[in-house]
Amino acid sequence: MNTVNTITYHREGDYLLPDLIPPASPRIGVWGIRCREHLRKHHDGLYTGLLLSGKLNAHLEEIDRSASEMFDLLIQQYAEREGVTEELKALDQIEWVRRMNSIRERVERVVASEFLDLDNDIDIE
């Protein structure tokens, strides 16, 4: 199947310039950014392979989505298990913030160890 892309032009003075539309920006959050940096520093060959195959952004978007879902779920589960409730928030805000910060820090470590341990195989073909 041979697909031909038609390029349109507009005139700027004596010049015809192509109407180029950049590709959509990937929606990568904090976990995707951390993954990208981890790949760059520790798995340069994998990073380069994903980048050159055009699959890097899709991979980072998927990692970011999955990690964010896991992060939110674990925060909720840890808070319930440790009794960090809205009632505690109303009674003692400082204690609630201290406990939530502790939970958030532990959950960040869990999610990072799960998603930034990239020794598993990723298909770049």
HELIX and SHEET records of a PDB file:
HELIX    1   1 VAL A   30  HIS A   42  1                                  13    
HELIX    2   2 ASP A   44  SER A   53  1                                  10    
HELIX    3   3 LEU A   56  ARG A   81  1                                  26    
HELIX    4   4 GLU A   86  LEU A   91  1                                   6    
HELIX    5   5 GLN A   93  PHE A  115  1                                  23    
SHEET    1   A 2 TYR A   9  GLU A  12  0                                        
SHEET    2   A 2 TYR A  15  PRO A  18 -1                                        
END                                                                             
